[in-house]
Amino acid sequence: MKQVLAAAAAVLVMLGAVGCAAEAADVPQRADLPRRLTHAEEMLVDRAREALIEKCMAETGFTYRPVPVASLAERKMGGYVLDDVTWARRHGYGTRLSEGLADVQRNDPNHAYARGLPKAERIRYSKTLDGDPSGGMLTAELPAGGTVRTPRDSCVAEAKGELYGDFPAFFHAEKAATGLVPLYAPEILKDRRFVNAREEWASCMSKRGHDFADPAAVRERLPQLTHGVSRDKAHVIEVELAVDEAECATKETALVRTARALETEYVDGLDEYRDELTDYRRMQHGALKRARELCAEYACVPGR
């Protein structure tokens, strides 16, 4: 069962992120729901959140440097199958992007700042930024079972509250809306339409000299294929394979189109979560409006 859920989670990431480059406007979606935010709009919301965290931390006597938010290219990583040939030709499977992200996280000046504080202040810094469980926790039930919890009060919570209008309400709606994948992805994996499209994709890849049953197998074997060669040569191998995958998925077969259509079909059947999805999208659009106003007022940090 664990393997099935792991495979299912890899198939589709929340509502339409089938491939590495699916923008909101490109993905079929229910007419009765607000549209999804584009990657660029998500970036603006994230930038505003960082500015608000900086403001909150300053009010408590701490310095916080807004973290550069994920770039458009980084937001297009992941998903079940590459669906953008241009992106694949430039980034392969995103290995170099992932390395850059790791460098940003490793060199985050806020970590160095916190380490330089006296112990008592370092603890207060952490609790101010991320919250203290002793100060109260929010709990949300996940659609597939289980719960998640987060501190009720923190600068992160305050920033999200200002953006989304009501942090507790947003937390509950977000966890419901983004936790639907386990409810439908296993069914998509078994759907004959998806199986046929995946088999056609595998045949296309075979004609190009690649023996892979599905896109997940490519990612699993990639480290072996690039082992022991130079960094530049590894990138060439990665890009060539990624381009073949994307072309087979978008131009030679209907894998991407089928996956997106099936996801829309199965999500449409989850009527019991329509209110949560509507609330989540509505609050996202409210956050976007506030982010535009905030970033006109504050110097929001740019993306990478």
ZASE-166470 format. One record per atom (N, C-alpha, C): residue in three letters; x, y, z. Coordinates in steps of 0.2 Angstrom, whole numbers, plus 5000, padded with zeros to 4 digits. Layout:
<rs>
ALAXYZ/...
</rs>
This chain:
<rs>
MET500449945000/MET500050005000/MET500450065000/LYS501050065004/LYS501450125004/LYS501750134997/GLN501950084994/GLN502250094987/GLN501750124982/VAL501150104983/VAL500550134978/VAL500450204980/LEU500450224986/LEU500350294988/LEU500950334986/ALA501550304986/ALA502150344984/ALA502150354977/ALA501950304973/ALA501850314966/ALA501350364964/ALA500750354967/ALA500250404966/ALA500450474967/ALA500750484973/ALA500950554974/ALA501450584969/ALA501850534966/ALA502250564960/ALA501850574954/VAL501350544953/VAL500950554947/VAL500750624946/LEU500450654951/LEU500150724950/LEU500150764957/VAL500450824956/VAL500450864962/VAL499950914962/MET499550914967/MET498950954968/MET498650994962/LEU498150964959/LEU497651004954/LEU498051034948/GLY498250984944/GLY498551014938/GLY499251014937/ALA499651004942/ALA500351014941/ALA500650944938/VAL500350934932/VAL500550864929/VAL501250864927/GLY501550914924/GLY502250914922/GLY502650974925/CYS503250984922/CYS503651034926/CYS503451104924/ALA503051114919/ALA502951184917/ALA502151204917/ALA501751164919/ALA501051184919/ALA500851244922/GLU500651294919/GLU500451354922/GLU499651354923/ALA499351394927/ALA498651384929/ALA498251384923/ALA498351434919/ALA497951444913/ALA497951384908/ASP498451344908/ASP498551294904/ASP498251224906/VAL497951224912/VAL497751164915/VAL496951164915/PRO496651114912/PRO495851104913/PRO495651114920/GLN495151154922/GLN494951154928/GLN494151174929/ARG493851154934/ARG493151164935/ARG492951234934/ALA492351244931/ALA492151314929/ALA491851344935/ASP491651304941/ASP491351334946/ASP491851354952/LEU492551344950/LEU493051364955/LEU493451424952/PRO493651474957/PRO494151524954/PRO494751494951/ARG495051524946/ARG495651494943/ARG496251494948/ARG496651444946/ARG497351444950/ARG497751504948/LEU498151514953/LEU498651574952/LEU499251544947/THR499451584943/THR500051574939/THR500651564943/HIS501251544940/HIS501851544944/HIS502051614946/ALA501951654941/ALA502251724942/ALA501851754948/GLU501151744948/GLU500751774953/GLU500951744960/GLU501051674960/GLU501351644966/GLU501951674969/MET502351694964/MET503051724966/MET502851794970/LEU502451834967/LEU502251894970/LEU501951884977/VAL501551834978/VAL501251824985/VAL501851804990/ASP502351764987/ASP502851744991/ASP503351794993/ARG503451844988/ARG503851904990/ARG503551944995/ALA502851954995/ALA502551995000/ALA502551965006/ARG502451895007/ARG502551865013/ARG503251875016/GLU503751875012/GLU504451885015/GLU504451955018/ALA504152005014/ALA504252075017/ALA503852085023/LEU503252045024/LEU502852055030/LEU503252015036/ILE503551965034/ILE503951925040/ILE504551975042/GLU504852005037/GLU505352055039/GLU505152115044/LYS504552135042/LYS504252195046/LYS504052165053/CYS503752105053/CYS503552075060/CYS504152065064/MET504652035062/MET505252025065/MET505652085068/ALA505652135064/ALA505852205066/ALA505552235072/GLU504852225072/GLU504452245077/GLU504652215084/THR504952155084/THR505052125090/THR505852125091/GLY506152175087/GLY506852185089/GLY507352145085/PHE507152105080/PHE507652055077/PHE507652075070/THR508252055067/THR508352075060/THR508252005056/TYR507852015051/TYR507651965046/TYR507751985039/ARG508151945035/ARG508251965028/ARG507751925024/PRO507351955020/PRO506851915016/PRO507251865011/VAL507051805011/VAL507351755007/VAL507151765000/PRO507651764995/PRO507351764988/PRO506951704986/VAL506351724984/VAL505851664982/VAL506051624976/ALA505751564976/ALA505951524970/ALA505751554964/SER506251544959/SER506151574952/SER505551534948/LEU505451564942/LEU504951534938/LEU505151464936/ALA505851464934/ALA506151394932/ALA506051344938/GLU506251364944/GLU506251324949/GLU505551294951/ARG505051334950/ARG504351314951/ARG504051264946/LYS504451264940/LYS504251214935/LYS504551144936/MET504951134941/MET505251074943/MET504751024945/GLY504850964945/GLY504450914948/GLY503850894944/GLY503450854947/GLY502850824943/GLY503050764940/TYR502550724937/TYR502550664935/TYR503050654928/VAL502850704924/VAL503250694917/VAL503350764915/LEU503950774912/LEU504150844909/LEU503650854903/ASP503350914903/ASP502850934898/ASP503050994894/ASP503751024895/ASP503951084892/ASP504651064889/VAL504651064882/VAL505251044879/VAL505751094879/THR505551164879/THR506051214880/THR506351214886/TRP505951204892/TRP506251204899/TRP506751144899/ALA506551084896/ALA506951024897/ALA507651034893/ARG507551074888/ARG508151084884/ARG508651124888/ARG508451174892/ARG508851214896/ARG509051184902/HIS508551154906/HIS508751134913/HIS508751054914/GLY508651014908/GLY508550944909/GLY508050924914/TYR508250894920/TYR507750874925/TYR507850924931/GLY508250974930/GLY508251024935/GLY508751014941/THR509250974939/THR509850954944/THR510151014946/ARG510351054941/ARG510751114943/ARG510351164946/LEU509651174945/LEU509251214949/LEU509151194956/SER509151124957/SER509151104964/SER509751114968/GLU510351114964/GLU510951124967/GLU510951204969/GLY510751244965/GLY510751314967/GLY510251334972/LEU509651294973/LEU509251304978/LEU509551284985/ALA509951224985/ALA510251204991/ALA510751254993/ASP511151284988/ASP511651334990/ASP511251394993/VAL510751414991/VAL510351474994/VAL510151455001/GLN509851395002/GLN509651375009/GLN510251375013/ARG510851345011/ARG511451335015/ARG511751405017/ASN511651455012/ASN511951515014/ASN511451575016/ASP510851555018/ASP510351595021/ASP510651635027/PRO510751705026/PRO511051745031/PRO510651745037/ASN510051725037/ASN509651725043/ASN509851675048/HIS510151615045/HIS510451565049/HIS511051585053/ALA511451625049/ALA512051655052/ALA511951705058/TYR511451745056/TYR511151795061/TYR510951765068/ALA510551705067/ALA510251675073/ALA510851645077/ARG511351615073/ARG511851575077/ARG512251625081/GLY512251685078/GLY512651745082/GLY512351775088/LEU511751755089/LEU511351785095/LEU511551745101/PRO511551775107/PRO511551735113/PRO511051685114/LYS511151625117/LYS510651575117/LYS509951595119/ALA509851635124/ALA509151645125/ALA508851685120/GLU509251735117/GLU508951775111/GLU508851725105/ARG509251675104/ARG509251635098/ARG508551595099/ILE508451575105/ILE507751535106/ILE507151575105/ARG507251645107/ARG506651685106/ARG506651705099/TYR507151705095/TYR507151725088/TYR506751665084/SER506951605086/SER506651545083/SER505851545084/LYS505651555091/LYS504951555092/LYS504551615089/THR504951675089/THR504551725086/THR504451715078/LEU504951685075/LEU504951675068/LEU504451625066/ASP504551565069/ASP504151505067/ASP503551485072/GLY503551515078/GLY503051495083/GLY503351445089/ASP502951445094/ASP503051405100/ASP502451365101/PRO502551295101/PRO501951255102/PRO501551265109/SER501951285113/SER501651305120/SER501151365120/GLY501251405114/GLY500751455113/GLY500151445110/GLY500051375108/GLY499451355105/GLY499551335098/MET499151285096/MET499251255089/MET498651245086/LEU498651255079/LEU498151245074/LEU498151175072/THR497651135071/THR497551065069/THR497151065063/ALA497351035058/ALA496951025052/ALA496950945050/GLU496350925048/GLU496250855046/GLU496350845039/LEU496750795037/LEU496950785030/LEU496350745026/PRO496250755020/PRO495750715017/PRO495850645017/ALA496450625016/ALA496650545016/ALA496750515023/GLY496650555028/GLY496750535035/GLY497350565038/GLY497350575045/GLY497850605048/GLY497750675049/THR498150705053/THR498150775054/THR498850815054/VAL498850875053/VAL499450915053/VAL499350975058/ARG499850995061/ARG499751045066/ARG500351105064/THR500151165066/THR500651215066/THR500551265071/PRO501051305074/PRO500951355079/PRO500451405077/ARG500051425081/ARG499451475080/ARG499751545079/ASP500351565083/ASP500651625083/ASP501351625081/SER501551665076/SER502251675074/SER502251735069/CYS502851755067/CYS502851805062/CYS502651775055/VAL502851705054/VAL502551675048/VAL501851675048/ALA501551655053/ALA500751655054/ALA500451725053/GLU500851775056/GLU500551845055/GLU500551865048/ALA501151845045/ALA501151865038/ALA500651835033/LYS500551775035/LYS500051735031/LYS499351765032/GLY499251775039/GLY498551805041/GLY498451875037/GLU498951915037/GLU498851975033/GLU498751965026/LEU499051925023/LEU498951905016/LEU498251875014/TYR498151825018/TYR497551785016/TYR496951805020/GLY497051845025/GLY496451875028/GLY496251835035/ASP496351775035/ASP496251735041/ASP496651675041/PHE497251675045/PHE497651625045/PHE497451555047/PRO497051545052/PRO496751485054/PRO496251455048/ALA495851495045/ALA495451475040/ALA495851455034/PHE496351495032/PHE496751475026/PHE497151415028/PHE497451405034/PHE497751335035/PHE497351275034/HIS496751285037/HIS496251225036/HIS496051215028/ALA495951265025/ALA495751265018/ALA496351235014/GLU496951265015/GLU497551245011/GLU497651165012/LYS497651145018/LYS497851075020/LYS497251025016/ALA496651045016/ALA496151005013/ALA496251005005/ALA496351065003/ALA496451074995/ALA497051034993/THR497651044996/THR498251014994/THR498350944996/GLY497850915000/GLY497950845002/GLY497450794998/LEU497250814993/LEU496750774989/LEU497050724985/VAL497750734983/VAL498050684978/VAL497950614980/PRO498050594987/PRO497950524988/PRO497250494987/LEU496750534986/LEU496150514985/LEU495950494978/TYR496350524974/TYR496150504967/TYR496750484962/ALA497350494964/ALA497950474960/ALA498050404959/PRO497850364965/PRO497950284964/PRO497450264958/GLU496850294958/GLU496350284953/GLU496550294946/ILE496950354945/ILE497250374939/ILE497750324936/LEU498150304941/LEU498650254939/LEU498350184936/LYS497750174939/LYS497450104936/LYS497050124930/ASP496850184929/ASP496350194923/ASP496750174917/ARG496350134913/ARG496550104906/ARG496750164902/ARG496450224902/ARG496650274897/ARG497350304899/PHE497550304905/PHE498150324908/PHE498650274906/VAL498550204907/VAL498950154906/VAL499150144899/ASN498650154894/ASN498850154887/ASN499250214885/ALA499150274888/ALA499550334886/ALA500250324889/ARG500350294894/ARG501050274897/ARG501350224893/GLU501050174891/GLU501350124887/GLU501550154880/GLU501150194877/GLU501350234871/GLU501950274872/TRP501950304878/TRP502550344879/TRP503250304880/ALA503150244883/ALA503750204884/ALA503950174877/SER503450164872/SER503650144866/SER504050194862/CYS503750254863/CYS504150314860/CYS504850324862/MET504950314869/MET505550324872/MET506050264869/SER505750204868/SER506150144866/SER506350154859/LYS505950184855/LYS506250204848/LYS506750254848/ARG506850294853/ARG507450334854/ARG507950314858/GLY507950244859/GLY508550214862/GLY508450204870/HIS507950224873/HIS507850224880/HIS507350174882/ASP507550124887/ASP507150074890/ASP506850094896/PHE506250124896/PHE505950154903/PHE505250134902/ALA504950104908/ALA504250094908/ALA503850154909/ASP504150204913/ASP503750264914/ASP504250324916/PRO504050384916/PRO504450434918/PRO504850424925/ALA504450394930/ALA504850384936/ALA505450344936/ALA505450294931/ALA506050254930/ALA506650294927/VAL506450344923/VAL507050384921/VAL507350424927/ARG506950454931/ARG507250494937/ARG507650444941/GLU507350384942/GLU507750334946/GLU508450314944/ARG508450304937/ARG509050284934/ARG509550334932/LEU509350404932/LEU509750454930/LEU510450464934/PRO510450454941/PRO511050454944/PRO511550404941/GLN511350344939/GLN511750294937/GLN512050314930/LEU511650344926/LEU511850364919/LEU512350424919/THR512350454924/THR512850514925/THR513350504929/HIS513450444932/HIS513950434937/HIS514650424934/GLY515150454937/GLY515850454935/GLY516050494929/VAL515550534926/VAL515750584921/VAL515750654924/SER516050704920/SER516150764922/SER515450804923/ARG515450854926/ARG514850894928/ARG514450914921/ASP514850944916/ASP514650964910/ASP514350904906/LYS514750844906/LYS514450794902/LYS513850764905/ALA513750764912/ALA513150744915/ALA512550784913/HIS512650844913/HIS512150894911/HIS511950874904/VAL512350864899/VAL512250844892/VAL511750784892/ILE511950734896/ILE511650674896/ILE510950684899/GLU510850724904/GLU510250734907/GLU509750774902/VAL510050824899/VAL509650864894/VAL509350824889/GLU509850784886/GLU509550744880/GLU509050694882/LEU509050664888/LEU508550624890/LEU507950654892/ALA507950714895/ALA507450754897/ALA507050784891/VAL507350804885/VAL507050824879/VAL506650764876/ASP506950704876/ASP506650654873/ASP506050634877/GLU506050634884/GLU505450624888/GLU504950674886/ALA505050734886/ALA504550794885/ALA504250784878/GLU504650774873/GLU504450764866/GLU503950704866/CYS504150654869/CYS503750594868/CYS503050604872/ALA503050644877/ALA502550654882/ALA502050704879/THR502250754875/THR501850804872/THR501750804865/LYS502250784861/LYS502150784853/LYS502050714850/GLU502350664853/GLU502250604850/GLU501650554853/THR501550574859/THR500950534863/THR500550584866/ALA499950554869/ALA499450604873/ALA499550594880/LEU500150574883/LEU500250564890/LEU500050624894/VAL500350684892/VAL500150744896/VAL499450764896/ARG499150764890/ARG498450774889/ARG498050734893/THR498150664892/THR497750614896/THR497850624903/ALA498450634906/ALA498450644913/ALA498150704916/ARG498150754912/ARG497750814914/ARG497050804914/ALA496850774908/ALA496050764908/ALA495850724913/LEU496150674915/LEU495950624920/LEU495950654927/GLU496450694928/GLU496450724934/GLU495850774935/THR495750814930/THR495150854931/THR494550814932/GLU494450754928/GLU493850714929/GLU493850684936/TYR494350664939/TYR494350634945/TYR494250684951/VAL494550744950/VAL494450794955/VAL493750824955/ASP493450824949/ASP492750844948/ASP492250804952/GLY492450734954/GLY492050694957/GLY492150704965/LEU492550744967/LEU492650754974/LEU492250814977/ASP491550804976/ASP491150864978/ASP491150874985/GLU491350834989/GLU491350844996/GLU491850894998/TYR492350914994/TYR492850954995/TYR492751024991/ARG492251034988/ARG492151094984/ARG492151154988/ASP491951154994/ASP491951214998/ASP492651235000/GLU493051185002/GLU493751195004/GLU494151214998/LEU494051184992/LEU494351214986/LEU494251284984/THR493551294985/THR493351364983/THR493651414988/ASP493651404994/ASP493951444999/ASP494651454998/TYR495051404997/TYR495751404996/TYR495951444990/ARG495551434984/ARG495751484978/ARG495551554980/ARG494951564983/ARG494751634984/ARG495251664989/MET495451634994/MET495951664998/MET496651674994/GLN496851634990/GLN497451644986/GLN497351714982/HIS496751724979/HIS496651784975/HIS496651844979/GLY496351834985/GLY496351894990/GLY497151904992/ALA497551854993/ALA498251864994/ALA498551904989/LEU498451884983/LEU498751914977/LEU498551984977/LYS497952004978/LYS497752074978/LYS498152114983/ARG498252084989/ARG498552114995/ARG499352124993/ALA499552074990/ALA500252064988/ALA500452124983/ARG500052134979/ARG500152194974/ARG500152254977/GLU499752264982/GLU499752324986/GLU500352334991/LEU500552274994/LEU501152274998/LEU501752284995/CYS501852254989/CYS502452264985/CYS502552334982/ALA501952364981/ALA502052434979/ALA502252484985/GLU502152454991/GLU502352494997/GLU502952484999/TYR503152415000/TYR503752395002/TYR504252364996/ALA504852364998/ALA505352344993/ALA505352264993/CYS504852234990/CYS504852154991/CYS505452124987/VAL505752074990/VAL506352044988/VAL506152004981/PRO506652014976/PRO506451984970/PRO506551904970/GLY506351874965/GLY506451804965/GLY507151784962/ARG507351724963/ARG508051704960/ARG508051704953/
</rs>
